[in-house]
Amino acid sequence: MPDTVAPRLASTVLLLRDSAAASSDGKGRAEIEIFMMVRHHQIEFNSGALVFPGGSVDKNDMEIAADPALYSGGEGLDGDALGFRIAGIRETFEESGILLARPKGSTDLIDAKRAEAIALAHRTELNEGKISFLKVITDNGLVLALDGLMPYAHWITPEGMPKRFDTWFFLAAAPPEQLGAHDGKESTDSIWVSPREALEGGDNGRFKLPFPTTRNLIKLGKQPSVQAALDDSRGKTVVSVMPVMTKTATGRQLRIPKEAGYDGEVFDVGAVG
């Protein structure tokens, strides 16, 4: 039996904003919108999929975690918890250009104009590994807004898979007027979309949605506003999910914990190839 691959630590951020228009479902229902991206077809993991910004925790994230002067909202968190949050903010900036940070000494997030200037100056170099995120924030006098991230979900890739991730999902209200844009490399398109529209796109073939993405979209779609979503998650215990895959006579099934609060426990996920 092959050895189990150890999962890589990773973070994903669900950037939220309230829809500026009534829902197109004819009911006038308020909806949340989420920033999502289409992964490049040549990317090894989730190629072509519609996903939230995110990626692996790296050594530079842990260097930032070691200096409390570089972030706010880290009180009571251990090194790993800090690393997940810092990676989430870094990956969000790398992949969308949206920056969850404040000028030192300020209680307000940086405005869209300054965020855009920082992205123009540093985002390409950061994505190419020519500059560190630590240097970006120190050179620009920034403090990362870890307090803007709300823990929402924790998923671990099933055992037996060749590539595995231990991923924390965080909710965050998108900074006003920071609209975001894909990087053109790891992702080829980006969109602000409601959970309803994303799920409809998954059903009709417009979008390719990974299993955890679908579950989180369904769960988040129950919330009428960004504030309601944040309030609903505040103080809740996040139940870790590592799906268990089994083969049936007609295909495959995934089982997840009922306590995680999703839309079921057992899911059919397609025929065995």
ZADO-1210 file (C-alpha; in nm, 4 decimals, padded with zeros to 6 digits):
<atoms>
<atom x="00.0000" y="00.0000" z="00.0000" code="MET" pos="1"/>
<atom x="00.1513" y="00.3377" z="-00.0976" code="PRO" pos="2"/>
<atom x="00.2411" y="00.5878" z="00.1709" code="ASP" pos="3"/>
<atom x="-00.0142" y="00.8582" z="00.2440" code="THR" pos="4"/>
<atom x="00.0929" y="01.1943" z="00.1024" code="VAL" pos="5"/>
<atom x="00.1170" y="01.4612" z="00.3717" code="ALA" pos="6"/>
<atom x="-00.1168" y="01.7555" z="00.2956" code="PRO" pos="7"/>
<atom x="00.0306" y="02.0984" z="00.2264" code="ARG" pos="8"/>
<atom x="-00.0983" y="02.3847" z="00.4391" code="LEU" pos="9"/>
<atom x="-00.3097" y="02.6248" z="00.2351" code="ALA" pos="10"/>
<atom x="-00.5578" y="02.9119" z="00.2678" code="SER" pos="11"/>
<atom x="-00.8564" y="03.0301" z="00.0677" code="THR" pos="12"/>
<atom x="-01.0379" y="03.3622" z="00.1063" code="VAL" pos="13"/>
<atom x="-01.4009" y="03.4195" z="00.0135" code="LEU" pos="14"/>
<atom x="-01.4110" y="03.7913" z="-00.0666" code="LEU" pos="15"/>
<atom x="-01.7679" y="03.9130" z="-00.0220" code="LEU" pos="16"/>
<atom x="-01.9677" y="04.2176" z="-00.1203" code="ARG" pos="17"/>
<atom x="-02.3390" y="04.2951" z="-00.1231" code="ASP" pos="18"/>
<atom x="-02.4998" y="04.2931" z="-00.4662" code="SER" pos="19"/>
<atom x="-02.5735" y="04.6378" z="-00.6035" code="ALA" pos="20"/>
<atom x="-02.8869" y="04.5106" z="-00.7796" code="ALA" pos="21"/>
<atom x="-03.1818" y="04.2957" z="-00.6832" code="ALA" pos="22"/>
<atom x="-03.1628" y="03.9287" z="-00.7648" code="SER" pos="23"/>
<atom x="-03.2563" y="03.8323" z="-01.1184" code="SER" pos="24"/>
<atom x="-03.4682" y="03.5447" z="-00.9873" code="ASP" pos="25"/>
<atom x="-03.7716" y="03.7740" z="-00.9902" code="GLY" pos="26"/>
<atom x="-03.8156" y="03.7700" z="-00.6147" code="LYS" pos="27"/>
<atom x="-03.6199" y="04.0853" z="-00.5379" code="GLY" pos="28"/>
<atom x="-03.4071" y="03.8901" z="-00.2909" code="ARG" pos="29"/>
<atom x="-03.0822" y="04.0443" z="-00.1705" code="ALA" pos="30"/>
<atom x="-02.7724" y="03.8422" z="-00.2538" code="GLU" pos="31"/>
<atom x="-02.4070" y="03.8246" z="-00.1674" code="ILE" pos="32"/>
<atom x="-02.1470" y="03.8352" z="-00.4431" code="GLU" pos="33"/>
<atom x="-01.8131" y="03.6534" z="-00.4240" code="ILE" pos="34"/>
<atom x="-01.4899" y="03.7200" z="-00.6120" code="PHE" pos="35"/>
<atom x="-01.3997" y="03.4044" z="-00.8048" code="MET" pos="36"/>
<atom x="-01.1463" y="03.3123" z="-01.0713" code="MET" pos="37"/>
<atom x="-01.1066" y="03.0553" z="-01.3459" code="VAL" pos="38"/>
<atom x="-00.7893" y="02.8556" z="-01.2978" code="ARG" pos="39"/>
<atom x="-00.5569" y="02.8269" z="-01.5979" code="HIS" pos="40"/>
<atom x="-00.6068" y="02.5014" z="-01.7893" code="HIS" pos="41"/>
<atom x="-00.2362" y="02.4199" z="-01.7603" code="GLN" pos="42"/>
<atom x="-00.2344" y="02.4482" z="-01.3797" code="ILE" pos="43"/>
<atom x="-00.1861" y="02.1041" z="-01.2258" code="GLU" pos="44"/>
<atom x="-00.4449" y="02.1380" z="-00.9473" code="PHE" pos="45"/>
<atom x="-00.8094" y="02.2264" z="-01.0276" code="ASN" pos="46"/>
<atom x="-00.7238" y="02.3293" z="-01.3851" code="SER" pos="47"/>
<atom x="-01.0076" y="02.5200" z="-01.5519" code="GLY" pos="48"/>
<atom x="-01.2110" y="02.5374" z="-01.2312" code="ALA" pos="49"/>
<atom x="-01.3953" y="02.8365" z="-01.0867" code="LEU" pos="50"/>
<atom x="-01.2344" y="02.8928" z="-00.7467" code="VAL" pos="51"/>
<atom x="-01.1773" y="03.1428" z="-00.4673" code="PHE" pos="52"/>
<atom x="-00.8342" y="03.3111" z="-00.4342" code="PRO" pos="53"/>
<atom x="-00.5911" y="03.1021" z="-00.2340" code="GLY" pos="54"/>
<atom x="-00.2805" y="02.8877" z="-00.2217" code="GLY" pos="55"/>
<atom x="-00.0137" y="02.7287" z="-00.0078" code="SER" pos="56"/>
<atom x="00.1394" y="02.8710" z="00.3097" code="VAL" pos="57"/>
<atom x="00.5100" y="02.9460" z="00.2524" code="ASP" pos="58"/>
<atom x="00.8160" y="03.0234" z="00.4637" code="LYS" pos="59"/>
<atom x="00.7816" y="03.3961" z="00.4065" code="ASN" pos="60"/>
<atom x="00.4339" y="03.3875" z="00.5624" code="ASP" pos="61"/>
<atom x="00.5833" y="03.2372" z="00.8770" code="MET" pos="62"/>
<atom x="00.8518" y="03.5085" z="00.8847" code="GLU" pos="63"/>
<atom x="00.5763" y="03.7692" z="00.8878" code="ILE" pos="64"/>
<atom x="00.3923" y="03.5721" z="01.1568" code="ALA" pos="65"/>
<atom x="00.6982" y="03.6024" z="01.3806" code="ALA" pos="66"/>
<atom x="00.6698" y="03.9852" z="01.3888" code="ASP" pos="67"/>
<atom x="00.3449" y="04.1101" z="01.5508" code="PRO" pos="68"/>
<atom x="00.4223" y="04.4636" z="01.4311" code="ALA" pos="69"/>
<atom x="00.3337" y="04.3519" z="01.0781" code="LEU" pos="70"/>
<atom x="-00.0284" y="04.2562" z="01.1437" code="TYR" pos="71"/>
<atom x="-00.3308" y="04.3313" z="01.3584" code="SER" pos="72"/>
<atom x="-00.5811" y="04.0833" z="01.4941" code="GLY" pos="73"/>
<atom x="-00.3382" y="03.8043" z="01.5742" code="GLY" pos="74"/>
<atom x="-00.3941" y="03.7997" z="01.9482" code="GLU" pos="75"/>
<atom x="-00.4164" y="03.4486" z="02.0927" code="GLY" pos="76"/>
<atom x="-00.3301" y="03.2742" z="01.7643" code="LEU" pos="77"/>
<atom x="-00.0455" y="03.0241" z="01.7354" code="ASP" pos="78"/>
<atom x="00.2088" y="03.0237" z="01.4549" code="GLY" pos="79"/>
<atom x="00.0136" y="02.7926" z="01.2258" code="ASP" pos="80"/>
<atom x="-00.3090" y="02.9914" z="01.2671" code="ALA" pos="81"/>
<atom x="-00.1220" y="03.3128" z="01.1883" code="LEU" pos="82"/>
<atom x="00.0417" y="03.1508" z="00.8871" code="GLY" pos="83"/>
<atom x="-00.2928" y="03.0460" z="00.7411" code="PHE" pos="84"/>
<atom x="-00.4294" y="03.3998" z="00.7689" code="ARG" pos="85"/>
<atom x="-00.1179" y="03.5710" z="00.6341" code="ILE" pos="86"/>
<atom x="-00.1042" y="03.3283" z="00.3412" code="ALA" pos="87"/>
<atom x="-00.4688" y="03.4009" z="00.2701" code="GLY" pos="88"/>
<atom x="-00.4060" y="03.7753" z="00.2483" code="ILE" pos="89"/>
<atom x="-00.0897" y="03.7292" z="00.0397" code="ARG" pos="90"/>
<atom x="-00.2510" y="03.4864" z="-00.2031" code="GLU" pos="91"/>
<atom x="-00.5547" y="03.7123" z="-00.2355" code="THR" pos="92"/>
<atom x="-00.3266" y="04.0029" z="-00.3294" code="PHE" pos="93"/>
<atom x="-00.1223" y="03.7915" z="-00.5706" code="GLU" pos="94"/>
<atom x="-00.4267" y="03.6468" z="-00.7446" code="GLU" pos="95"/>
<atom x="-00.6747" y="03.9367" z="-00.7346" code="SER" pos="96"/>
<atom x="-00.4821" y="04.2540" z="-00.6500" code="GLY" pos="97"/>
<atom x="-00.7141" y="04.3104" z="-00.3516" code="ILE" pos="98"/>
<atom x="-00.5126" y="04.3969" z="-00.0425" code="LEU" pos="99"/>
<atom x="-00.6464" y="04.3472" z="00.3106" code="LEU" pos="100"/>
<atom x="-00.4098" y="04.5810" z="00.4939" code="ALA" pos="101"/>
<atom x="-00.3954" y="04.9149" z="00.6744" code="ARG" pos="102"/>
<atom x="-00.1383" y="05.1929" z="00.6814" code="PRO" pos="103"/>
<atom x="00.0557" y="05.1769" z="01.0074" code="LYS" pos="104"/>
<atom x="-00.1271" y="05.3738" z="01.2752" code="GLY" pos="105"/>
<atom x="-00.4609" y="05.3714" z="01.0896" code="SER" pos="106"/>
<atom x="-00.7786" y="05.1821" z="01.1693" code="THR" pos="107"/>
<atom x="-00.8987" y="05.2013" z="00.8076" code="ASP" pos="108"/>
<atom x="-00.8096" y="04.9650" z="00.5250" code="LEU" pos="109"/>
<atom x="-00.5995" y="05.1191" z="00.2501" code="ILE" pos="110"/>
<atom x="-00.8103" y="05.2796" z="-00.0185" code="ASP" pos="111"/>
<atom x="-00.8552" y="05.1412" z="-00.3678" code="ALA" pos="112"/>
<atom x="-00.6226" y="05.3953" z="-00.5290" code="LYS" pos="113"/>
<atom x="-00.3284" y="05.3061" z="-00.3057" code="ARG" pos="114"/>
<atom x="-00.3986" y="04.9332" z="-00.3315" code="ALA" pos="115"/>
<atom x="-00.3912" y="04.9650" z="-00.7105" code="GLU" pos="116"/>
<atom x="-00.0624" y="05.1552" z="-00.6994" code="ALA" pos="117"/>
<atom x="00.0970" y="04.8895" z="-00.4784" code="ILE" pos="118"/>
<atom x="-00.0326" y="04.6149" z="-00.7078" code="ALA" pos="119"/>
<atom x="00.1068" y="04.7893" z="-01.0165" code="LEU" pos="120"/>
<atom x="00.4441" y="04.8333" z="-00.8483" code="ALA" pos="121"/>
<atom x="00.4847" y="04.4903" z="-00.6907" code="HIS" pos="122"/>
<atom x="00.2283" y="04.2286" z="-00.7939" code="ARG" pos="123"/>
<atom x="00.4106" y="04.0945" z="-01.0997" code="THR" pos="124"/>
<atom x="00.7428" y="04.0697" z="-00.9169" code="GLU" pos="125"/>
<atom x="00.5710" y="03.9021" z="-00.6226" code="LEU" pos="126"/>
<atom x="00.4055" y="03.6425" z="-00.8468" code="ASN" pos="127"/>
<atom x="00.7383" y="03.5765" z="-01.0173" code="GLU" pos="128"/>
<atom x="00.9180" y="03.5290" z="-00.6858" code="GLY" pos="129"/>
<atom x="01.1428" y="03.8324" z="-00.7402" code="LYS" pos="130"/>
<atom x="01.0242" y="04.0109" z="-00.4258" code="ILE" pos="131"/>
<atom x="00.8830" y="03.8899" z="-00.0944" code="SER" pos="132"/>
<atom x="00.5465" y="03.9854" z="00.0526" code="PHE" pos="133"/>
<atom x="00.7384" y="04.0865" z="00.3660" code="LEU" pos="134"/>
<atom x="00.9257" y="04.3486" z="00.1629" code="LYS" pos="135"/>
<atom x="00.6054" y="04.4694" z="-00.0035" code="VAL" pos="136"/>
<atom x="00.4336" y="04.5406" z="00.3268" code="ILE" pos="137"/>
<atom x="00.7380" y="04.6846" z="00.5050" code="THR" pos="138"/>
<atom x="00.8385" y="04.9116" z="00.2154" code="ASP" pos="139"/>
<atom x="00.4828" y="05.0452" z="00.1978" code="ASN" pos="140"/>
<atom x="00.4345" y="05.0862" z="00.5731" code="GLY" pos="141"/>
<atom x="00.1447" y="04.8397" z="00.5937" code="LEU" pos="142"/>
<atom x="-00.0087" y="04.6237" z="00.8643" code="VAL" pos="143"/>
<atom x="-00.1983" y="04.3137" z="00.7502" code="LEU" pos="144"/>
<atom x="-00.5631" y="04.3112" z="00.8623" code="ALA" pos="145"/>
<atom x="-00.5869" y="03.9592" z="01.0007" code="LEU" pos="146"/>
<atom x="-00.8904" y="04.0696" z="01.2007" code="ASP" pos="147"/>
<atom x="-01.0734" y="04.1078" z="00.8695" code="GLY" pos="148"/>
<atom x="-01.0702" y="03.7300" z="00.8166" code="LEU" pos="149"/>
<atom x="-01.3465" y="03.5128" z="00.9628" code="MET" pos="150"/>
<atom x="-01.2729" y="03.1370" z="00.9846" code="PRO" pos="151"/>
<atom x="-01.5428" y="02.9630" z="00.7808" code="TYR" pos="152"/>
<atom x="-01.4391" y="02.6108" z="00.6848" code="ALA" pos="153"/>
<atom x="-01.1535" y="02.3629" z="00.7046" code="HIS" pos="154"/>
<atom x="-01.1109" y="02.0979" z="00.4339" code="TRP" pos="155"/>
<atom x="-00.8418" y="01.8313" z="00.3991" code="ILE" pos="156"/>
<atom x="-00.7954" y="01.6389" z="00.0743" code="THR" pos="157"/>
<atom x="-00.8872" y="01.2688" z="00.1160" code="PRO" pos="158"/>
<atom x="-00.6149" y="01.0173" z="00.1852" code="GLU" pos="159"/>
<atom x="-00.4959" y="00.8290" z="-00.1197" code="GLY" pos="160"/>
<atom x="-00.4895" y="01.1344" z="-00.3464" code="MET" pos="161"/>
<atom x="-00.1537" y="01.2164" z="-00.5135" code="PRO" pos="162"/>
<atom x="-00.1721" y="01.5851" z="-00.4155" code="LYS" pos="163"/>
<atom x="-00.3278" y="01.6836" z="-00.0828" code="ARG" pos="164"/>
<atom x="-00.4027" y="02.0152" z="00.0902" code="PHE" pos="165"/>
<atom x="-00.4979" y="02.1106" z="00.4447" code="ASP" pos="166"/>
<atom x="-00.6969" y="02.4251" z="00.3653" code="THR" pos="167"/>
<atom x="-00.8618" y="02.6879" z="00.5806" code="TRP" pos="168"/>
<atom x="-01.1392" y="02.8934" z="00.4222" code="PHE" pos="169"/>
<atom x="-01.1912" y="03.2494" z="00.5489" code="PHE" pos="170"/>
<atom x="-01.4679" y="03.5015" z="00.4866" code="LEU" pos="171"/>
<atom x="-01.3714" y="03.8655" z="00.4333" code="ALA" pos="172"/>
<atom x="-01.5682" y="04.1746" z="00.3383" code="ALA" pos="173"/>
<atom x="-01.4047" y="04.3125" z="00.0252" code="ALA" pos="174"/>
<atom x="-01.2540" y="04.6584" z="00.0841" code="PRO" pos="175"/>
<atom x="-01.4748" y="04.9305" z="-00.0694" code="PRO" pos="176"/>
<atom x="-01.4000" y="04.9968" z="-00.4378" code="GLU" pos="177"/>
<atom x="-01.1226" y="04.7363" z="-00.4581" code="GLN" pos="178"/>
<atom x="-01.2703" y="04.5435" z="-00.7498" code="LEU" pos="179"/>
<atom x="-00.9969" y="04.2880" z="-00.8132" code="GLY" pos="180"/>
<atom x="-00.8655" y="04.1331" z="-01.1360" code="ALA" pos="181"/>
<atom x="-00.7133" y="03.7953" z="-01.2245" code="HIS" pos="182"/>
<atom x="-00.3389" y="03.7728" z="-01.2857" code="ASP" pos="183"/>
<atom x="-00.3611" y="03.6274" z="-01.6374" code="GLY" pos="184"/>
<atom x="-00.1230" y="03.3446" z="-01.5465" code="LYS" pos="185"/>
<atom x="-00.2550" y="03.1115" z="-01.2770" code="GLU" pos="186"/>
<atom x="-00.6052" y="03.2371" z="-01.3534" code="SER" pos="187"/>
<atom x="-00.7493" y="03.3390" z="-01.6904" code="THR" pos="188"/>
<atom x="-01.0711" y="03.5130" z="-01.5882" code="ASP" pos="189"/>
<atom x="-01.2386" y="03.6616" z="-01.2806" code="SER" pos="190"/>
<atom x="-01.5909" y="03.7516" z="-01.1860" code="ILE" pos="191"/>
<atom x="-01.8045" y="03.8832" z="-00.9032" code="TRP" pos="192"/>
<atom x="-02.0834" y="03.6278" z="-00.8858" code="VAL" pos="193"/>
<atom x="-02.3614" y="03.5299" z="-00.6448" code="SER" pos="194"/>
<atom x="-02.3595" y="03.1770" z="-00.5005" code="PRO" pos="195"/>
<atom x="-02.6843" y="03.1141" z="-00.6891" code="ARG" pos="196"/>
<atom x="-02.5356" y="03.2145" z="-01.0246" code="GLU" pos="197"/>
<atom x="-02.2157" y="03.0164" z="-00.9656" code="ALA" pos="198"/>
<atom x="-02.4117" y="02.7035" z="-00.8759" code="LEU" pos="199"/>
<atom x="-02.6403" y="02.7448" z="-01.1772" code="GLU" pos="200"/>
<atom x="-02.3264" y="02.7727" z="-01.3906" code="GLY" pos="201"/>
<atom x="-02.1957" y="02.4514" z="-01.2400" code="GLY" pos="202"/>
<atom x="-02.5221" y="02.2750" z="-01.3260" code="ASP" pos="203"/>
<atom x="-02.5422" y="02.3979" z="-01.6858" code="ASN" pos="204"/>
<atom x="-02.1746" y="02.3522" z="-01.7705" code="GLY" pos="205"/>
<atom x="-02.0741" y="02.7193" z="-01.7722" code="ARG" pos="206"/>
<atom x="-01.8436" y="02.6622" z="-01.4745" code="PHE" pos="207"/>
<atom x="-01.6390" y="02.3720" z="-01.3419" code="LYS" pos="208"/>
<atom x="-01.6837" y="02.3695" z="-00.9632" code="LEU" pos="209"/>
<atom x="-01.4682" y="02.1588" z="-00.7274" code="PRO" pos="210"/>
<atom x="-01.6624" y="01.9626" z="-00.4655" code="PHE" pos="211"/>
<atom x="-01.5605" y="02.1789" z="-00.1627" code="PRO" pos="212"/>
<atom x="-01.6350" y="02.4964" z="-00.3621" code="THR" pos="213"/>
<atom x="-01.9870" y="02.3730" z="-00.4375" code="THR" pos="214"/>
<atom x="-02.0565" y="02.2857" z="-00.0741" code="ARG" pos="215"/>
<atom x="-01.9361" y="02.6264" z="00.0477" code="ASN" pos="216"/>
<atom x="-02.1343" y="02.8132" z="-00.2185" code="LEU" pos="217"/>
<atom x="-02.4535" y="02.6333" z="-00.1158" code="ILE" pos="218"/>
<atom x="-02.3875" y="02.7087" z="00.2507" code="LYS" pos="219"/>
<atom x="-02.2991" y="03.0729" z="00.1882" code="LEU" pos="220"/>
<atom x="-02.5969" y="03.1232" z="-00.0434" code="GLY" pos="221"/>
<atom x="-02.8276" y="03.0985" z="00.2572" code="LYS" pos="222"/>
<atom x="-02.7008" y="03.4352" z="00.3835" code="GLN" pos="223"/>
<atom x="-02.8715" y="03.7548" z="00.2561" code="PRO" pos="224"/>
<atom x="-02.5804" y="03.9936" z="00.3165" code="SER" pos="225"/>
<atom x="-02.2130" y="04.0168" z="00.3936" code="VAL" pos="226"/>
<atom x="-02.2796" y="04.1242" z="00.7501" code="GLN" pos="227"/>
<atom x="-02.5237" y="03.8377" z="00.8022" code="ALA" pos="228"/>
<atom x="-02.2635" y="03.5888" z="00.6772" code="ALA" pos="229"/>
<atom x="-01.9948" y="03.7280" z="00.9062" code="LEU" pos="230"/>
<atom x="-02.2289" y="03.7409" z="01.2056" code="ASP" pos="231"/>
<atom x="-02.3484" y="03.3845" z="01.1456" code="ASP" pos="232"/>
<atom x="-01.9909" y="03.2525" z="01.1442" code="SER" pos="233"/>
<atom x="-01.8609" y="03.4566" z="01.4372" code="ARG" pos="234"/>
<atom x="-01.7809" y="03.2338" z="01.7357" code="GLY" pos="235"/>
<atom x="-01.8846" y="02.9105" z="01.5641" code="LYS" pos="236"/>
<atom x="-01.6666" y="02.6032" z="01.5912" code="THR" pos="237"/>
<atom x="-01.5317" y="02.5034" z="01.2494" code="VAL" pos="238"/>
<atom x="-01.5595" y="02.1273" z="01.1974" code="VAL" pos="239"/>
<atom x="-01.2781" y="01.9817" z="00.9870" code="SER" pos="240"/>
<atom x="-01.3853" y="01.7971" z="00.6729" code="VAL" pos="241"/>
<atom x="-01.1782" y="01.5194" z="00.5160" code="MET" pos="242"/>
<atom x="-01.4111" y="01.3459" z="00.2696" code="PRO" pos="243"/>
<atom x="-01.4054" y="00.9676" z="00.2654" code="VAL" pos="244"/>
<atom x="-01.4417" y="00.8226" z="-00.0835" code="MET" pos="245"/>
<atom x="-01.6025" y="00.4866" z="-00.1505" code="THR" pos="246"/>
<atom x="-01.6817" y="00.3005" z="-00.4730" code="LYS" pos="247"/>
<atom x="-02.0326" y="00.1776" z="-00.5405" code="THR" pos="248"/>
<atom x="-02.1796" y="-00.0398" z="-00.8137" code="ALA" pos="249"/>
<atom x="-02.2520" y="00.2698" z="-01.0234" code="THR" pos="250"/>
<atom x="-01.9799" y="00.5169" z="-00.9319" code="GLY" pos="251"/>
<atom x="-01.8231" y="00.6934" z="-00.6365" code="ARG" pos="252"/>
<atom x="-01.9538" y="00.8512" z="-00.3200" code="GLN" pos="253"/>
<atom x="-01.8031" y="01.1038" z="-00.0806" code="LEU" pos="254"/>
<atom x="-01.9004" y="01.1151" z="00.2850" code="ARG" pos="255"/>
<atom x="-01.8445" y="01.4251" z="00.5014" code="ILE" pos="256"/>
<atom x="-01.9303" y="01.4949" z="00.8677" code="PRO" pos="257"/>
<atom x="-02.2891" y="01.6011" z="00.9349" code="LYS" pos="258"/>
<atom x="-02.1585" y="01.8344" z="01.2063" code="GLU" pos="259"/>
<atom x="-01.9820" y="02.0481" z="00.9449" code="ALA" pos="260"/>
<atom x="-02.3207" y="02.1997" z="00.8571" code="GLY" pos="261"/>
<atom x="-02.3320" y="02.1388" z="00.4836" code="TYR" pos="262"/>
<atom x="-02.6173" y="02.0254" z="00.2613" code="ASP" pos="263"/>
<atom x="-02.5818" y="01.6547" z="00.3330" code="GLY" pos="264"/>
<atom x="-02.3474" y="01.3774" z="00.4396" code="GLU" pos="265"/>
<atom x="-02.3217" y="01.1430" z="00.1397" code="VAL" pos="266"/>
<atom x="-02.2794" y="01.2677" z="-00.2175" code="PHE" pos="267"/>
<atom x="-02.2620" y="01.0843" z="-00.5494" code="ASP" pos="268"/>
<atom x="-01.9692" y="01.2296" z="-00.7433" code="VAL" pos="269"/>
<atom x="-01.9733" y="01.0433" z="-01.0737" code="GLY" pos="270"/>
<atom x="-01.9013" y="00.7162" z="-01.2418" code="ALA" pos="271"/>
<atom x="-01.5801" y="00.5242" z="-01.1919" code="VAL" pos="272"/>
<atom x="-01.3501" y="00.5849" z="-01.4885" code="GLY" pos="273"/>
</atoms>
